[in-house]
Amino acid sequence: ENLLQLQGPNSIFQVKNPSDYILIGTSTADRIELMTDDTPKMTILANGNVGIGTTNPADNMELQFSGTHRMRIVSTTDNLAGLTLYTNGSQRLTMDATSAGGSISTIGAIPLVLGTNSLTHVTILSGGGVGIGTADPGAYTLYVNGATYVNGSLTLGGGNLLFIRKTYIVVLDLDNY
């Protein structure tokens, strides 16, 4: 049973029995806009794209604002607030915050990559290997490709220290030094 129905030639607003649902829609490929102060604040296009702050969202969800804005995720009943990203139905990346700290992690045997300007700068493999300046640290726990500057002490605990040049290799056995 309809409690309220407003219908135009191409649009419909319908309130059904409260235990059912509210229907807002169009019978054509027109957009739906929610407005305040006579200004569109949220738009749903016929293709399903949703825009907040834009009337022409280019992606599934587009947030567009001028100035400094943040997206806020608040947990009021749990000690965890987070965001989980999926591809093809599988969980791939989580960003979590608790009162003890925060974390960013991948799910499964896929690397976590950090970069700027569309370039990869740091790669963390699922086994724990970290590459700086390389996407593949190989069997090393830390592989740095490029000049490295250490301001302070560098402590090496056991194992061998290798100096590799094009013409020679120097190996220092730190366990027997």
HELIX and SHEET records of a PDB file:
HELIX    1   1 LEU A  174  ASN A  176  5                                   3    
SHEET    1   A 3 ASN A   2  GLN A   7  0                                        
SHEET    2   A 3 SER A  11  LYS A  16 -1                                        
SHEET    3   A 3 ILE A  22  THR A  26 -1                                        
SHEET    1   B 4 ILE A  32  THR A  36  0                                        
SHEET    2   B 4 THR A  39  ILE A  44 -1                                        
SHEET    3   B 4 VAL A  50  ILE A  52 -1                                        
SHEET    4   B 4 MET A  61  LEU A  63  1                                        
SHEET    1   C 3 ALA A  81  THR A  87  0                                        
SHEET    2   C 3 SER A  90  THR A  98 -1                                        
SHEET    3   C 3 GLY A 101  THR A 106 -1                                        
SHEET    1   D 4 LEU A 112  THR A 116  0                                        
SHEET    2   D 4 LEU A 119  ILE A 124 -1                                        
SHEET    3   D 4 VAL A 130  ILE A 132 -1                                        
SHEET    4   D 4 LEU A 142  VAL A 144  1                                        
SHEET    1   E 2 ASN A 160  ILE A 164  0                                        
SHEET    2   E 2 ILE A 169  ASP A 173 -1                                        
END                                                                             
